Amino acid sequence: MAFISVAFALGNALGPQLFQAKDAPEYTPARVTLLASQIAAAFLCVLVHLYYRTENARRDRRSQAQPAILSAEEKWGNLTDKENRSFRYVY
């Protein structure tokens, strides 16, 4: 969430600077920058998807080899995705 907030703030601050009057009416630098940022965002989405699939598969293999009996703390505790052994990413 922090990364998304920072990216949003940077986009709002830098976005208007891309559309300069001297580049009218094509605004080529702005178009190139917007296209590059959209390609980078798509690439990052693919990377996150692959990470989630890999991590879920690893957790599935680990849980099959070592069935976990979850304690009440693990079920209802305030655990992160790294601490909770039964957590699976949804993509």
PDB file as gemmi writes it, atoms N, CA and C in Angstrom:
CRYST1    1.000    1.000    1.000  90.00  90.00  90.00 P 1                      
ATOM      1  N   MET A   1       0.817  -1.186   0.000  1.00  0.00           N  
ATOM      2  CA  MET A   1       0.000   0.000   0.000  1.00  0.00           C  
ATOM      3  C   MET A   1       0.865   1.256   0.000  1.00  0.00           C  
ATOM      4  N   ALA A   2       1.980   1.186   0.688  1.00  0.00           N  
ATOM      5  CA  ALA A   2       2.865   2.345   0.719  1.00  0.00           C  
ATOM      6  C   ALA A   2       3.410   2.649  -0.675  1.00  0.00           C  
ATOM      7  N   PHE A   3       3.770   1.600  -1.406  1.00  0.00           N  
ATOM      8  CA  PHE A   3       4.295   1.792  -2.756  1.00  0.00           C  
ATOM      9  C   PHE A   3       3.234   2.412  -3.659  1.00  0.00           C  
ATOM     10  N   ILE A   4       2.006   1.963  -3.540  1.00  0.00           N  
ATOM     11  CA  ILE A   4       0.916   2.502  -4.355  1.00  0.00           C  
ATOM     12  C   ILE A   4       0.676   3.970  -3.999  1.00  0.00           C  
ATOM     13  N   SER A   5       0.719   4.286  -2.722  1.00  0.00           N  
ATOM     14  CA  SER A   5       0.524   5.676  -2.303  1.00  0.00           C  
ATOM     15  C   SER A   5       1.626   6.588  -2.829  1.00  0.00           C  
ATOM     16  N   VAL A   6       2.856   6.119  -2.771  1.00  0.00           N  
ATOM     17  CA  VAL A   6       3.982   6.915  -3.284  1.00  0.00           C  
ATOM     18  C   VAL A   6       3.859   7.086  -4.797  1.00  0.00           C  
ATOM     19  N   ALA A   7       3.530   6.017  -5.505  1.00  0.00           N  
ATOM     20  CA  ALA A   7       3.380   6.096  -6.961  1.00  0.00           C  
ATOM     21  C   ALA A   7       2.246   7.047  -7.335  1.00  0.00           C  
ATOM     22  N   PHE A   8       1.156   7.006  -6.594  1.00  0.00           N  
ATOM     23  CA  PHE A   8       0.030   7.900  -6.842  1.00  0.00           C  
ATOM     24  C   PHE A   8       0.438   9.360  -6.643  1.00  0.00           C  
ATOM     25  N   ALA A   9       1.154   9.626  -5.565  1.00  0.00           N  
ATOM     26  CA  ALA A   9       1.592  10.987  -5.283  1.00  0.00           C  
ATOM     27  C   ALA A   9       2.566  11.482  -6.348  1.00  0.00           C  
ATOM     28  N   LEU A  10       3.504  10.640  -6.744  1.00  0.00           N  
ATOM     29  CA  LEU A  10       4.455  11.034  -7.790  1.00  0.00           C  
ATOM     30  C   LEU A  10       3.754  11.281  -9.119  1.00  0.00           C  
ATOM     31  N   GLY A  11       2.800  10.429  -9.452  1.00  0.00           N  
ATOM     32  CA  GLY A  11       2.050  10.610 -10.691  1.00  0.00           C  
ATOM     33  C   GLY A  11       1.278  11.912 -10.702  1.00  0.00           C  
ATOM     34  N   ASN A  12       0.679  12.251  -9.568  1.00  0.00           N  
ATOM     35  CA  ASN A  12      -0.056  13.511  -9.491  1.00  0.00           C  
ATOM     36  C   ASN A  12       0.868  14.717  -9.542  1.00  0.00           C  
ATOM     37  N   ALA A  13       2.053  14.594  -9.014  1.00  0.00           N  
ATOM     38  CA  ALA A  13       2.994  15.713  -9.022  1.00  0.00           C  
ATOM     39  C   ALA A  13       3.677  15.876 -10.383  1.00  0.00           C  
ATOM     40  N   LEU A  14       4.043  14.756 -11.005  1.00  0.00           N  
ATOM     41  CA  LEU A  14       4.801  14.823 -12.255  1.00  0.00           C  
ATOM     42  C   LEU A  14       3.935  14.844 -13.507  1.00  0.00           C  
ATOM     43  N   GLY A  15       2.752  14.295 -13.419  1.00  0.00           N  
ATOM     44  CA  GLY A  15       1.876  14.197 -14.582  1.00  0.00           C  
ATOM     45  C   GLY A  15       1.636  15.515 -15.300  1.00  0.00           C  
ATOM     46  N   PRO A  16       1.226  16.553 -14.593  1.00  0.00           N  
ATOM     47  CA  PRO A  16       0.985  17.825 -15.279  1.00  0.00           C  
ATOM     48  C   PRO A  16       2.238  18.428 -15.914  1.00  0.00           C  
ATOM     49  N   GLN A  17       3.401  18.062 -15.417  1.00  0.00           N  
ATOM     50  CA  GLN A  17       4.644  18.604 -15.973  1.00  0.00           C  
ATOM     51  C   GLN A  17       4.955  18.005 -17.345  1.00  0.00           C  
ATOM     52  N   LEU A  18       4.323  16.882 -17.688  1.00  0.00           N  
ATOM     53  CA  LEU A  18       4.585  16.237 -18.971  1.00  0.00           C  
ATOM     54  C   LEU A  18       3.920  16.961 -20.132  1.00  0.00           C  
ATOM     55  N   PHE A  19       2.817  17.611 -19.868  1.00  0.00           N  
ATOM     56  CA  PHE A  19       2.053  18.266 -20.924  1.00  0.00           C  
ATOM     57  C   PHE A  19       2.454  19.736 -21.014  1.00  0.00           C  
ATOM     58  N   GLN A  20       3.481  19.993 -21.805  1.00  0.00           N  
ATOM     59  CA  GLN A  20       4.006  21.348 -21.991  1.00  0.00           C  
ATOM     60  C   GLN A  20       3.389  21.962 -23.248  1.00  0.00           C  
ATOM     61  N   ALA A  21       3.160  23.267 -23.222  1.00  0.00           N  
ATOM     62  CA  ALA A  21       2.564  23.971 -24.360  1.00  0.00           C  
ATOM     63  C   ALA A  21       3.433  23.846 -25.607  1.00  0.00           C  
ATOM     64  N   LYS A  22       4.738  23.793 -25.436  1.00  0.00           N  
ATOM     65  CA  LYS A  22       5.633  23.703 -26.599  1.00  0.00           C  
ATOM     66  C   LYS A  22       5.478  22.382 -27.349  1.00  0.00           C  
ATOM     67  N   ASP A  23       4.926  21.343 -26.701  1.00  0.00           N  
ATOM     68  CA  ASP A  23       4.759  20.035 -27.333  1.00  0.00           C  
ATOM     69  C   ASP A  23       3.395  19.871 -28.000  1.00  0.00           C  
ATOM     70  N   ALA A  24       2.525  20.871 -27.897  1.00  0.00           N  
ATOM     71  CA  ALA A  24       1.176  20.792 -28.471  1.00  0.00           C  
ATOM     72  C   ALA A  24       1.282  20.709 -29.981  1.00  0.00           C  
ATOM     73  N   PRO A  25       0.381  20.091 -30.664  1.00  0.00           N  
ATOM     74  CA  PRO A  25      -0.791  19.359 -30.199  1.00  0.00           C  
ATOM     75  C   PRO A  25      -0.536  17.860 -30.012  1.00  0.00           C  
ATOM     76  N   GLU A  26       0.663  17.375 -30.358  1.00  0.00           N  
ATOM     77  CA  GLU A  26       0.909  15.930 -30.255  1.00  0.00           C  
ATOM     78  C   GLU A  26       1.265  15.475 -28.846  1.00  0.00           C  
ATOM     79  N   TYR A  27       1.951  16.317 -28.104  1.00  0.00           N  
ATOM     80  CA  TYR A  27       2.404  15.972 -26.747  1.00  0.00           C  
ATOM     81  C   TYR A  27       3.168  14.640 -26.731  1.00  0.00           C  
ATOM     82  N   THR A  28       4.133  14.533 -27.630  1.00  0.00           N  
ATOM     83  CA  THR A  28       4.896  13.291 -27.790  1.00  0.00           C  
ATOM     84  C   THR A  28       5.619  12.860 -26.513  1.00  0.00           C  
ATOM     85  N   PRO A  29       6.329  13.733 -25.800  1.00  0.00           N  
ATOM     86  CA  PRO A  29       6.985  13.276 -24.568  1.00  0.00           C  
ATOM     87  C   PRO A  29       5.989  12.725 -23.541  1.00  0.00           C  
ATOM     88  N   ALA A  30       4.841  13.341 -23.446  1.00  0.00           N  
ATOM     89  CA  ALA A  30       3.824  12.863 -22.500  1.00  0.00           C  
ATOM     90  C   ALA A  30       3.294  11.508 -22.931  1.00  0.00           C  
ATOM     91  N   ARG A  31       3.036  11.340 -24.213  1.00  0.00           N  
ATOM     92  CA  ARG A  31       2.532  10.050 -24.707  1.00  0.00           C  
ATOM     93  C   ARG A  31       3.546   8.934 -24.464  1.00  0.00           C  
ATOM     94  N   VAL A  32       4.802   9.205 -24.741  1.00  0.00           N  
ATOM     95  CA  VAL A  32       5.850   8.194 -24.548  1.00  0.00           C  
ATOM     96  C   VAL A  32       5.970   7.832 -23.070  1.00  0.00           C  
ATOM     97  N   THR A  33       5.941   8.839 -22.214  1.00  0.00           N  
ATOM     98  CA  THR A  33       6.053   8.596 -20.772  1.00  0.00           C  
ATOM     99  C   THR A  33       4.859   7.809 -20.257  1.00  0.00           C  
ATOM    100  N   LEU A  34       3.660   8.164 -20.682  1.00  0.00           N  
ATOM    101  CA  LEU A  34       2.466   7.438 -20.247  1.00  0.00           C  
ATOM    102  C   LEU A  34       2.480   5.992 -20.739  1.00  0.00           C  
ATOM    103  N   LEU A  35       2.884   5.794 -21.987  1.00  0.00           N  
ATOM    104  CA  LEU A  35       2.962   4.433 -22.523  1.00  0.00           C  
ATOM    105  C   LEU A  35       3.996   3.613 -21.759  1.00  0.00           C  
ATOM    106  N   ALA A  36       5.142   4.206 -21.484  1.00  0.00           N  
ATOM    107  CA  ALA A  36       6.189   3.490 -20.739  1.00  0.00           C  
ATOM    108  C   ALA A  36       5.720   3.139 -19.338  1.00  0.00           C  
ATOM    109  N   SER A  37       5.013   4.043 -18.679  1.00  0.00           N  
ATOM    110  CA  SER A  37       4.534   3.748 -17.320  1.00  0.00           C  
ATOM    111  C   SER A  37       3.474   2.658 -17.333  1.00  0.00           C  
ATOM    112  N   GLN A  38       2.636   2.616 -18.355  1.00  0.00           N  
ATOM    113  CA  GLN A  38       1.626   1.567 -18.455  1.00  0.00           C  
ATOM    114  C   GLN A  38       2.275   0.204 -18.735  1.00  0.00           C  
ATOM    115  N   ILE A  39       3.298   0.190 -19.562  1.00  0.00           N  
ATOM    116  CA  ILE A  39       4.025  -1.056 -19.827  1.00  0.00           C  
ATOM    117  C   ILE A  39       4.721  -1.536 -18.558  1.00  0.00           C  
ATOM    118  N   ALA A  40       5.321  -0.625 -17.816  1.00  0.00           N  
ATOM    119  CA  ALA A  40       5.978  -0.999 -16.561  1.00  0.00           C  
ATOM    120  C   ALA A  40       4.964  -1.541 -15.560  1.00  0.00           C  
ATOM    121  N   ALA A  41       3.785  -0.932 -15.488  1.00  0.00           N  
ATOM    122  CA  ALA A  41       2.749  -1.408 -14.573  1.00  0.00           C  
ATOM    123  C   ALA A  41       2.286  -2.811 -14.960  1.00  0.00           C  
ATOM    124  N   ALA A  42       2.103  -3.063 -16.241  1.00  0.00           N  
ATOM    125  CA  ALA A  42       1.699  -4.393 -16.700  1.00  0.00           C  
ATOM    126  C   ALA A  42       2.775  -5.426 -16.380  1.00  0.00           C  
ATOM    127  N   PHE A  43       4.031  -5.058 -16.582  1.00  0.00           N  
ATOM    128  CA  PHE A  43       5.147  -5.949 -16.280  1.00  0.00           C  
ATOM    129  C   PHE A  43       5.185  -6.281 -14.786  1.00  0.00           C  
ATOM    130  N   LEU A  44       4.988  -5.274 -13.946  1.00  0.00           N  
ATOM    131  CA  LEU A  44       4.973  -5.511 -12.500  1.00  0.00           C  
ATOM    132  C   LEU A  44       3.799  -6.407 -12.093  1.00  0.00           C  
ATOM    133  N   CYS A  45       2.661  -6.253 -12.742  1.00  0.00           N  
ATOM    134  CA  CYS A  45       1.514  -7.131 -12.453  1.00  0.00           C  
ATOM    135  C   CYS A  45       1.843  -8.581 -12.789  1.00  0.00           C  
ATOM    136  N   VAL A  46       2.513  -8.805 -13.898  1.00  0.00           N  
ATOM    137  CA  VAL A  46       2.907 -10.161 -14.273  1.00  0.00           C  
ATOM    138  C   VAL A  46       3.904 -10.727 -13.262  1.00  0.00           C  
ATOM    139  N   LEU A  47       4.861  -9.909 -12.834  1.00  0.00           N  
ATOM    140  CA  LEU A  47       5.835 -10.360 -11.836  1.00  0.00           C  
ATOM    141  C   LEU A  47       5.163 -10.722 -10.515  1.00  0.00           C  
ATOM    142  N   VAL A  48       4.230  -9.910 -10.064  1.00  0.00           N  
ATOM    143  CA  VAL A  48       3.524 -10.196  -8.813  1.00  0.00           C  
ATOM    144  C   VAL A  48       2.699 -11.474  -8.956  1.00  0.00           C  
ATOM    145  N   HIS A  49       2.062 -11.653 -10.092  1.00  0.00           N  
ATOM    146  CA  HIS A  49       1.291 -12.868 -10.347  1.00  0.00           C  
ATOM    147  C   HIS A  49       2.193 -14.109 -10.266  1.00  0.00           C  
ATOM    148  N   LEU A  50       3.332 -14.049 -10.901  1.00  0.00           N  
ATOM    149  CA  LEU A  50       4.259 -15.182 -10.867  1.00  0.00           C  
ATOM    150  C   LEU A  50       4.769 -15.448  -9.456  1.00  0.00           C  
ATOM    151  N   TYR A  51       5.048 -14.392  -8.717  1.00  0.00           N  
ATOM    152  CA  TYR A  51       5.492 -14.556  -7.325  1.00  0.00           C  
ATOM    153  C   TYR A  51       4.405 -15.225  -6.495  1.00  0.00           C  
ATOM    154  N   TYR A  52       3.169 -14.774  -6.633  1.00  0.00           N  
ATOM    155  CA  TYR A  52       2.061 -15.367  -5.868  1.00  0.00           C  
ATOM    156  C   TYR A  52       1.879 -16.843  -6.215  1.00  0.00           C  
ATOM    157  N   ARG A  53       1.930 -17.183  -7.500  1.00  0.00           N  
ATOM    158  CA  ARG A  53       1.792 -18.590  -7.893  1.00  0.00           C  
ATOM    159  C   ARG A  53       2.914 -19.435  -7.307  1.00  0.00           C  
ATOM    160  N   THR A  54       4.140 -18.937  -7.395  1.00  0.00           N  
ATOM    161  CA  THR A  54       5.291 -19.668  -6.874  1.00  0.00           C  
ATOM    162  C   THR A  54       5.199 -19.840  -5.361  1.00  0.00           C  
ATOM    163  N   GLU A  55       4.835 -18.776  -4.674  1.00  0.00           N  
ATOM    164  CA  GLU A  55       4.739 -18.828  -3.216  1.00  0.00           C  
ATOM    165  C   GLU A  55       3.607 -19.759  -2.773  1.00  0.00           C  
ATOM    166  N   ASN A  56       2.466 -19.721  -3.456  1.00  0.00           N  
ATOM    167  CA  ASN A  56       1.366 -20.632  -3.119  1.00  0.00           C  
ATOM    168  C   ASN A  56       1.772 -22.085  -3.337  1.00  0.00           C  
ATOM    169  N   ALA A  57       2.470 -22.359  -4.436  1.00  0.00           N  
ATOM    170  CA  ALA A  57       2.923 -23.726  -4.708  1.00  0.00           C  
ATOM    171  C   ALA A  57       3.910 -24.189  -3.637  1.00  0.00           C  
ATOM    172  N   ARG A  58       4.807 -23.312  -3.226  1.00  0.00           N  
ATOM    173  CA  ARG A  58       5.769 -23.656  -2.183  1.00  0.00           C  
ATOM    174  C   ARG A  58       5.053 -23.954  -0.868  1.00  0.00           C  
ATOM    175  N   ARG A  59       4.082 -23.139  -0.532  1.00  0.00           N  
ATOM    176  CA  ARG A  59       3.336 -23.356   0.706  1.00  0.00           C  
ATOM    177  C   ARG A  59       2.502 -24.631   0.638  1.00  0.00           C  
ATOM    178  N   ASP A  60       1.957 -24.935  -0.540  1.00  0.00           N  
ATOM    179  CA  ASP A  60       1.196 -26.177  -0.698  1.00  0.00           C  
ATOM    180  C   ASP A  60       2.103 -27.397  -0.517  1.00  0.00           C  
ATOM    181  N   ARG A  61       3.295 -27.349  -1.122  1.00  0.00           N  
ATOM    182  CA  ARG A  61       4.238 -28.464  -0.960  1.00  0.00           C  
ATOM    183  C   ARG A  61       4.634 -28.636   0.498  1.00  0.00           C  
ATOM    184  N   ARG A  62       4.886 -27.531   1.170  1.00  0.00           N  
ATOM    185  CA  ARG A  62       5.293 -27.589   2.570  1.00  0.00           C  
ATOM    186  C   ARG A  62       4.162 -28.138   3.448  1.00  0.00           C  
ATOM    187  N   SER A  63       2.929 -27.751   3.169  1.00  0.00           N  
ATOM    188  CA  SER A  63       1.806 -28.209   3.997  1.00  0.00           C  
ATOM    189  C   SER A  63       1.505 -29.683   3.737  1.00  0.00           C  
ATOM    190  N   GLN A  64       1.769 -30.200   2.536  1.00  0.00           N  
ATOM    191  CA  GLN A  64       1.571 -31.624   2.256  1.00  0.00           C  
ATOM    192  C   GLN A  64       2.629 -32.459   2.956  1.00  0.00           C  
ATOM    193  N   ALA A  65       3.846 -31.970   2.965  1.00  0.00           N  
ATOM    194  CA  ALA A  65       4.928 -32.708   3.601  1.00  0.00           C  
ATOM    195  C   ALA A  65       4.807 -32.665   5.116  1.00  0.00           C  
ATOM    196  N   GLN A  66       4.225 -31.610   5.614  1.00  0.00           N  
ATOM    197  CA  GLN A  66       4.153 -31.405   7.053  1.00  0.00           C  
ATOM    198  C   GLN A  66       2.780 -30.809   7.377  1.00  0.00           C  
ATOM    199  N   PRO A  67       1.748 -31.640   7.506  1.00  0.00           N  
ATOM    200  CA  PRO A  67       0.414 -31.103   7.774  1.00  0.00           C  
ATOM    201  C   PRO A  67       0.407 -30.290   9.060  1.00  0.00           C  
ATOM    202  N   ALA A  68      -0.134 -29.105   8.950  1.00  0.00           N  
ATOM    203  CA  ALA A  68      -0.122 -28.188  10.089  1.00  0.00           C  
ATOM    204  C   ALA A  68      -1.465 -28.213  10.797  1.00  0.00           C  
ATOM    205  N   ILE A  69      -1.411 -28.353  12.089  1.00  0.00           N  
ATOM    206  CA  ILE A  69      -2.597 -28.195  12.912  1.00  0.00           C  
ATOM    207  C   ILE A  69      -2.509 -26.780  13.470  1.00  0.00           C  
ATOM    208  N   LEU A  70      -3.420 -25.957  13.029  1.00  0.00           N  
ATOM    209  CA  LEU A  70      -3.352 -24.549  13.380  1.00  0.00           C  
ATOM    210  C   LEU A  70      -3.865 -24.305  14.787  1.00  0.00           C  
ATOM    211  N   SER A  71      -3.132 -23.515  15.512  1.00  0.00           N  
ATOM    212  CA  SER A  71      -3.558 -23.117  16.847  1.00  0.00           C  
ATOM    213  C   SER A  71      -4.548 -21.954  16.721  1.00  0.00           C  
ATOM    214  N   ALA A  72      -5.190 -21.626  17.821  1.00  0.00           N  
ATOM    215  CA  ALA A  72      -6.123 -20.501  17.822  1.00  0.00           C  
ATOM    216  C   ALA A  72      -5.398 -19.205  17.466  1.00  0.00           C  
ATOM    217  N   GLU A  73      -4.147 -19.084  17.915  1.00  0.00           N  
ATOM    218  CA  GLU A  73      -3.357 -17.885  17.590  1.00  0.00           C  
ATOM    219  C   GLU A  73      -3.134 -17.774  16.087  1.00  0.00           C  
ATOM    220  N   GLU A  74      -2.849 -18.907  15.451  1.00  0.00           N  
ATOM    221  CA  GLU A  74      -2.621 -18.883  14.010  1.00  0.00           C  
ATOM    222  C   GLU A  74      -3.916 -18.622  13.240  1.00  0.00           C  
ATOM    223  N   LYS A  75      -5.023 -19.144  13.728  1.00  0.00           N  
ATOM    224  CA  LYS A  75      -6.290 -18.943  13.036  1.00  0.00           C  
ATOM    225  C   LYS A  75      -6.802 -17.512  13.181  1.00  0.00           C  
ATOM    226  N   TRP A  76      -6.756 -16.992  14.396  1.00  0.00           N  
ATOM    227  CA  TRP A  76      -7.406 -15.720  14.676  1.00  0.00           C  
ATOM    228  C   TRP A  76      -6.437 -14.623  15.097  1.00  0.00           C  
ATOM    229  N   GLY A  77      -5.172 -14.940  15.168  1.00  0.00           N  
ATOM    230  CA  GLY A  77      -4.188 -13.945  15.595  1.00  0.00           C  
ATOM    231  C   GLY A  77      -3.936 -12.908  14.518  1.00  0.00           C  
ATOM    232  N   ASN A  78      -3.287 -11.875  14.904  1.00  0.00           N  
ATOM    233  CA  ASN A  78      -2.950 -10.794  13.990  1.00  0.00           C  
ATOM    234  C   ASN A  78      -1.605 -11.126  13.339  1.00  0.00           C  
ATOM    235  N   LEU A  79      -1.610 -12.109  12.422  1.00  0.00           N  
ATOM    236  CA  LEU A  79      -0.386 -12.584  11.787  1.00  0.00           C  
ATOM    237  C   LEU A  79      -0.267 -12.031  10.372  1.00  0.00           C  
ATOM    238  N   THR A  80       0.946 -11.830   9.932  1.00  0.00           N  
ATOM    239  CA  THR A  80       1.172 -11.396   8.557  1.00  0.00           C  
ATOM    240  C   THR A  80       1.113 -12.605   7.626  1.00  0.00           C  
ATOM    241  N   ASP A  81       1.177 -12.338   6.339  1.00  0.00           N  
ATOM    242  CA  ASP A  81       1.156 -13.433   5.372  1.00  0.00           C  
ATOM    243  C   ASP A  81       2.388 -14.323   5.502  1.00  0.00           C  
ATOM    244  N   LYS A  82       3.493 -13.779   5.976  1.00  0.00           N  
ATOM    245  CA  LYS A  82       4.704 -14.586   6.152  1.00  0.00           C  
ATOM    246  C   LYS A  82       4.623 -15.456   7.408  1.00  0.00           C  
ATOM    247  N   GLU A  83       3.910 -14.999   8.424  1.00  0.00           N  
ATOM    248  CA  GLU A  83       3.812 -15.738   9.681  1.00  0.00           C  
ATOM    249  C   GLU A  83       2.725 -16.813   9.662  1.00  0.00           C  
ATOM    250  N   ASN A  84       1.654 -16.576   8.922  1.00  0.00           N  
ATOM    251  CA  ASN A  84       0.529 -17.500   8.876  1.00  0.00           C  
ATOM    252  C   ASN A  84       0.818 -18.602   7.863  1.00  0.00           C  
ATOM    253  N   ARG A  85       1.012 -19.824   8.343  1.00  0.00           N  
ATOM    254  CA  ARG A  85       1.398 -20.938   7.470  1.00  0.00           C  
ATOM    255  C   ARG A  85       0.285 -21.358   6.519  1.00  0.00           C  
ATOM    256  N   SER A  86      -0.972 -21.069   6.846  1.00  0.00           N  
ATOM    257  CA  SER A  86      -2.082 -21.490   5.996  1.00  0.00           C  
ATOM    258  C   SER A  86      -2.539 -20.403   5.029  1.00  0.00           C  
ATOM    259  N   PHE A  87      -1.884 -19.256   5.047  1.00  0.00           N  
ATOM    260  CA  PHE A  87      -2.277 -18.154   4.168  1.00  0.00           C  
ATOM    261  C   PHE A  87      -1.924 -18.495   2.733  1.00  0.00           C  
ATOM    262  N   ARG A  88      -2.863 -18.193   1.806  1.00  0.00           N  
ATOM    263  CA  ARG A  88      -2.614 -18.346   0.366  1.00  0.00           C  
ATOM    264  C   ARG A  88      -2.968 -17.038  -0.316  1.00  0.00           C  
ATOM    265  N   TYR A  89      -2.143 -16.649  -1.259  1.00  0.00           N  
ATOM    266  CA  TYR A  89      -2.388 -15.438  -2.027  1.00  0.00           C  
ATOM    267  C   TYR A  89      -3.504 -15.703  -3.039  1.00  0.00           C  
ATOM    268  N   VAL A  90      -4.307 -14.691  -3.306  1.00  0.00           N  
ATOM    269  CA  VAL A  90      -5.358 -14.766  -4.313  1.00  0.00           C  
ATOM    270  C   VAL A  90      -4.950 -13.845  -5.450  1.00  0.00           C  
ATOM    271  N   TYR A  91      -5.011 -14.352  -6.663  1.00  0.00           N  
ATOM    272  CA  TYR A  91      -4.622 -13.548  -7.819  1.00  0.00           C  
ATOM    273  C   TYR A  91      -5.605 -13.731  -8.939  1.00  0.00           C  
TER     274      TYR A  91                                                      
END                                                                             
